[in-house]
Amino acid sequence: MDDNDRQGTGTGDRASRTVERLVAAWLAETERHDRAAAREARAGWERGALPDRAAQDLATWVTARVTDTAFNEDEGPHVEGPVRITPADKDTVHRWLRARGHAI
């Protein structure tokens, strides 16, 4: 994230908070499954530029973990997860990645 996004300034404040929240959850999960990939992704995140592989993994992760689908219990689907992820959150992360040059 650029300095303005990290500081919460500018029009992207809400989007920045969403991306930061979901990247933190994704990094924690990635750490449990693939430490090397998590290290690479975290280093990129801290520099403000995710590697392409990490960006693709994040896009896939956020899509697969949408938990708030606006369906009721009878309609399904409901996905259990450590964080609440709405379709709008997924779109926010995808837009954020595309704005940084990733093909999502």
FISE-807204 format. One line per field, with one value per atom (N, C-alpha, C): residue number from 1; x, y, z. Coordinates in nm, 2 decimals, decimal comma, m for minus. Layout:
N
seq c(NUM/...)
c1 c(X/...)
c2 c(Y/...)
c3 c(Z/...)
END
This chain:
104
seq c(1/1/1/2/2/2/3/3/3/4/4/4/5/5/5/6/6/6/7/7/7/8/8/8/9/9/9/10/10/10/11/11/11/12/12/12/13/13/13/14/14/14/15/15/15/16/16/16/17/17/17/18/18/18/19/19/19/20/20/20/21/21/21/22/22/22/23/23/23/24/24/24/25/25/25/26/26/26/27/27/27/28/28/28/29/29/29/30/30/30/31/31/31/32/32/32/33/33/33/34/34/34/35/35/35/36/36/36/37/37/37/38/38/38/39/39/39/40/40/40/41/41/41/42/42/42/43/43/43/44/44/44/45/45/45/46/46/46/47/47/47/48/48/48/49/49/49/50/50/50/51/51/51/52/52/52/53/53/53/54/54/54/55/55/55/56/56/56/57/57/57/58/58/58/59/59/59/60/60/60/61/61/61/62/62/62/63/63/63/64/64/64/65/65/65/66/66/66/67/67/67/68/68/68/69/69/69/70/70/70/71/71/71/72/72/72/73/73/73/74/74/74/75/75/75/76/76/76/77/77/77/78/78/78/79/79/79/80/80/80/81/81/81/82/82/82/83/83/83/84/84/84/85/85/85/86/86/86/87/87/87/88/88/88/89/89/89/90/90/90/91/91/91/92/92/92/93/93/93/94/94/94/95/95/95/96/96/96/97/97/97/98/98/98/99/99/99/100/100/100/101/101/101/102/102/102/103/103/103/104/104/104)
c1 c(0,08/0,00/0,09/0,04/0,12/0,10/0,19/0,18/0,05/m0,02/m0,15/m0,25/m0,25/m0,34/m0,30/m0,18/m0,14/m0,18/m0,17/m0,20/m0,35/m0,43/m0,57/m0,62/m0,54/m0,58/m0,63/m0,70/m0,75/m0,88/m0,93/m1,06/m1,07/m0,95/m0,95/m0,94/m0,97/m0,96/m1,03/m1,16/m1,24/m1,18/m1,15/m1,09/m0,96/m0,88/m0,75/m0,77/m0,87/m0,89/m0,93/m1,02/m1,07/m0,95/m0,87/m0,75/m0,66/m0,63/m0,54/m0,59/m0,72/m0,78/m0,77/m0,80/m0,81/m0,67/m0,57/m0,44/m0,38/m0,41/m0,36/m0,41/m0,54/m0,60/m0,54/m0,52/m0,46/m0,32/m0,24/m0,10/m0,10/m0,18/m0,18/m0,22/m0,31/m0,35/m0,24/m0,18/m0,07/0,05/0,07/0,18/0,17/0,04/0,02/0,04/0,02/0,03/0,15/0,21/0,33/0,42/0,51/0,59/0,67/0,73/0,81/0,73/0,61/0,52/0,47/0,45/0,40/0,51/0,64/0,75/0,77/0,76/0,77/0,66/0,54/0,42/0,43/0,47/0,48/0,58/0,70/0,80/0,75/0,68/0,62/0,52/0,43/0,33/0,40/0,50/0,57/0,64/0,68/0,74/0,64/0,51/0,40/0,38/0,44/0,42/0,42/0,31/0,30/0,36/0,44/0,48/0,36/0,37/0,26/0,19/0,28/0,22/0,14/0,19/0,12/m0,01/m0,01/m0,13/m0,24/m0,20/m0,29/m0,35/m0,26/m0,30/m0,40/m0,38/m0,47/m0,60/m0,60/m0,73/m0,81/m0,74/m0,81/m0,86/m0,78/m0,82/m0,94/m0,94/m1,05/m1,18/m1,17/m1,29/m1,34/m1,25/m1,30/m1,35/m1,32/m1,36/m1,47/m1,54/m1,66/m1,75/m1,78/m1,86/m2,00/m2,01/m2,14/m2,20/m2,28/m2,33/m2,47/m2,54/m2,67/m2,78/m2,73/m2,83/m2,87/m2,99/m3,03/m2,99/m3,01/m2,96/m3,02/m3,14/m3,21/m3,15/m3,11/m3,07/m2,92/m2,84/m2,70/m2,64/m2,51/m2,41/m2,36/m2,31/m2,25/m2,11/m2,01/m1,87/m1,82/m1,78/m1,71/m1,57/m1,54/m1,40/m1,36/m1,24/m1,19/m1,23/m1,27/m1,30/m1,43/m1,51/m1,62/m1,58/m1,61/m1,57/m1,70/m1,73/m1,85/m1,81/m1,90/m1,87/m1,81/m1,86/m1,80/m1,65/m1,62/m1,48/m1,40/m1,45/m1,37/m1,35/m1,45/m1,43/m1,33/m1,33/m1,24/m1,09/m1,07/m0,93/m0,89/m0,99/m0,95/m0,92/m1,00/m0,98/m0,84/m0,81/m0,68/m0,57/m0,58/m0,47/m0,46/m0,57/m0,56/m0,50/m0,54/m0,48/m0,33/m0,28/m0,13/m0,07/m0,14/m0,09/m0,10/m0,17/m0,19/m0,31/m0,29/m0,40/m0,49/m0,60/m0,69/m0,81)
c2 c(m0,12/0,00/0,12/0,23/0,35/0,42/0,52/0,59/0,65/0,71/0,76/0,66/0,54/0,43/0,38/0,37/0,32/0,41/0,54/0,64/0,67/0,61/0,63/0,76/0,83/0,95/0,93/1,02/1,01/0,94/0,92/0,86/0,71/0,64/0,50/0,45/0,53/0,49/0,36/0,35/0,23/0,11/0,13/0,03/m0,02/0,07/0,04/m0,04/m0,01/m0,09/m0,23/m0,24/m0,37/m0,45/m0,40/m0,47/m0,51/m0,42/m0,45/m0,56/m0,56/m0,66/m0,80/m0,80/m0,93/m0,98/m0,89/m0,93/m0,99/m0,94/m0,99/m1,13/m1,16/m1,29/m1,39/m1,34/m1,43/m1,46/m1,37/m1,40/m1,49/m1,48/m1,57/m1,71/m1,73/m1,86/m1,92/m1,83/m1,88/m1,92/m1,86/m1,89/m2,03/m2,07/m2,21/m2,32/m2,28/m2,38/m2,38/m2,26/m2,25/m2,13/m2,16/m2,06/m1,98/m2,04/m1,97/m1,87/m1,92/m1,83/m1,71/m1,74/m1,63/m1,53/m1,58/m1,49/m1,39/m1,46/m1,38/m1,27/m1,32/m1,23/m1,12/m1,15/m1,05/m0,95/m0,99/m0,90/m0,80/m0,86/m0,77/m0,67/m0,72/m0,64/m0,52/m0,55/m0,45/m0,35/m0,39/m0,30/m0,22/m0,27/m0,20/m0,26/m0,37/m0,44/m0,59/m0,65/m0,80/m0,86/m0,96/m1,04/m1,09/m1,11/m1,15/m1,28/m1,38/m1,51/m1,48/m1,40/m1,37/m1,29/m1,20/m1,13/m1,23/m1,32/m1,42/m1,51/m1,55/m1,63/m1,55/m1,42/m1,34/m1,33/m1,31/m1,29/m1,42/m1,53/m1,66/m1,69/m1,66/m1,68/m1,60/m1,47/m1,38/m1,43/m1,47/m1,52/m1,65/m1,74/m1,87/m1,85/m1,74/m1,73/m1,63/m1,59/m1,50/m1,57/m1,50/m1,56/m1,50/m1,38/m1,31/m1,30/m1,40/m1,40/m1,35/m1,30/m1,25/m1,36/m1,48/m1,59/m1,62/m1,67/m1,70/m1,85/m1,90/m2,03/m2,14/m2,13/m2,23/m2,22/m2,11/m2,09/m2,13/m2,11/m2,14/m2,05/m2,05/m2,12/m2,03/m2,09/m2,02/m2,08/m2,00/m2,04/m2,00/m2,10/m2,07/m2,01/m1,92/m1,86/m1,77/m1,74/m1,66/m1,51/m1,47/m1,33/m1,32/m1,22/m1,20/m1,13/m1,19/m1,14/m1,13/m1,01/m0,99/m0,99/m1,01/m0,99/m0,86/m0,75/m0,62/m0,62/m0,69/m0,69/m0,76/m0,87/m0,94/m0,84/m0,77/m0,68/m0,57/m0,52/m0,42/m0,47/m0,59/m0,65/m0,67/m0,72/m0,73/m0,60/m0,50/m0,36/m0,31/m0,33/m0,29/m0,36/m0,49/m0,56/m0,51/m0,49/m0,44/m0,30/m0,22/m0,08/m0,08/m0,19/m0,21/m0,29/m0,31/m0,37/m0,52/m0,58/m0,73/m0,77/m0,87/m0,92/m1,01/m0,97/m1,05/m1,08)
c3 c(0,00/0,00/0,00/m0,07/m0,06/0,07/0,10/0,23/0,26/0,16/0,18/0,23/0,16/0,20/0,34/0,37/0,50/0,61/0,58/0,68/0,70/0,61/0,61/0,56/0,47/0,41/0,27/0,22/0,08/0,08/m0,04/m0,06/m0,04/m0,04/m0,03/0,11/0,21/0,35/0,38/0,35/0,37/0,30/0,17/0,09/0,15/0,20/0,25/0,38/0,46/0,58/0,55/0,45/0,40/0,35/0,27/0,21/0,33/0,42/0,53/0,62/0,64/0,73/0,66/0,53/0,46/0,43/0,40/0,38/0,50/0,62/0,75/0,77/0,74/0,76/0,66/0,53/0,43/0,46/0,51/0,54/0,66/0,76/0,87/0,82/0,73/0,68/0,60/0,51/0,43/0,51/0,62/0,71/0,76/0,79/0,84/0,74/0,61/0,50/0,42/0,40/0,32/0,37/0,46/0,52/0,42/0,33/0,23/0,15/0,10/0,03/0,11/0,24/0,33/0,35/0,37/0,39/0,27/0,15/0,02/0,01/0,04/0,03/0,14/0,26/0,36/0,33/0,28/0,24/0,13/0,03/m0,07/m0,02/0,07/0,13/0,21/0,28/0,36/0,28/0,16/0,06/m0,02/m0,01/m0,08/m0,22/m0,25/m0,38/m0,37/m0,38/m0,37/m0,50/m0,49/m0,61/m0,68/m0,81/m0,89/m0,84/m0,80/m0,75/m0,62/m0,53/m0,41/m0,44/m0,54/m0,58/m0,63/m0,71/m0,76/m0,65/m0,56/m0,44/m0,36/m0,33/m0,25/m0,32/m0,45/m0,53/m0,52/m0,53/m0,53/m0,39/m0,29/m0,15/m0,11/m0,14/m0,10/m0,18/m0,30/m0,37/m0,31/m0,27/m0,22/m0,08/m0,01/0,13/0,15/0,05/0,07/0,17/0,28/0,39/0,40/0,35/0,36/0,22/0,18/0,05/0,03/0,13/0,13/0,11/0,11/0,11/0,26/0,28/0,41/0,44/0,56/0,59/0,50/0,46/0,38/0,24/0,19/0,05/0,04/0,15/0,14/0,03/0,00/0,07/0,18/0,29/0,40/0,41/0,42/0,43/0,57/0,65/0,77/0,75/0,83/0,82/0,93/0,94/1,06/1,05/0,93/0,91/0,82/0,83/0,75/0,62/0,51/0,38/0,29/0,25/0,17/0,02/m0,07/m0,21/m0,24/m0,17/m0,20/m0,15/m0,04/0,01/m0,10/m0,15/m0,26/m0,37/m0,42/m0,53/m0,49/m0,37/m0,32/m0,34/m0,29/m0,30/m0,45/m0,53/m0,67/m0,74/m0,71/m0,76/m0,71/m0,59/m0,53/m0,60/m0,63/m0,70/m0,84/m0,91/m1,05/m1,06/m0,96/m0,96/m0,94/m0,89/m0,87/m0,98/m1,09/m1,21/m1,22/m1,13/m1,13/m1,22/m1,30/m1,39/m1,31/m1,27/m1,18/m1,26)
END
